[in-house]
Amino acid sequence: VLRAAVTAGKTAVVVSHDLNLAARFGDRIALLHDGGLAAEGPCVEVLAGTAAKGVFGVELVLGHHDEGTPFVVPK
């Protein structure tokens, strides 16, 4: 439903702690930490970046399932 709304020109904002859900369905992500913006941009770039490591205290590894959808795991 949300993807259809976005395709039709609407904006959808989803708040989630599920990084795999964000990586799979999100176009962009705003990574928040200690009440501020730690990083913002395309999901895969932000989650693979240094800001994510600082926020979560562990490096995240991004991979792709056979059908091309991304997934996130701690290193």
ChimeraX attribute file (.defattr): number of C-alpha atoms within 10 A of each C-alpha:
attribute: neighborCount
match mode: 1-to-1
recipient: residues
	/A:1	6
	/A:2	13
	/A:3	13
	/A:4	9
	/A:5	11
	/A:6	11
	/A:7	10
	/A:8	9
	/A:9	9
	/A:10	10
	/A:11	10
	/A:12	10
	/A:13	9
	/A:14	8
	/A:15	8
	/A:16	9
	/A:17	7
	/A:18	9
	/A:19	15
	/A:20	18
	/A:21	13
	/A:22	21
	/A:23	22
	/A:24	16
	/A:25	13
	/A:26	17
	/A:27	11
	/A:28	16
	/A:29	21
	/A:30	15
	/A:31	17
	/A:32	14
	/A:33	14
	/A:34	7
	/A:35	6
	/A:36	9
	/A:37	11
	/A:38	16
	/A:39	19
	/A:40	15
	/A:41	13
	/A:42	14
	/A:43	22
	/A:44	21
	/A:45	16
	/A:46	20
	/A:47	25
	/A:48	15
	/A:49	15
	/A:50	15
	/A:51	19
	/A:52	20
	/A:53	15
	/A:54	12
	/A:55	15
	/A:56	11
	/A:57	10
	/A:58	13
	/A:59	18
	/A:60	18
	/A:61	14
	/A:62	17
	/A:63	13
	/A:64	11
	/A:65	8
	/A:66	7
	/A:67	6
	/A:68	9
	/A:69	12
	/A:70	18
	/A:71	18
	/A:72	20
	/A:73	12
	/A:74	11
	/A:75	8
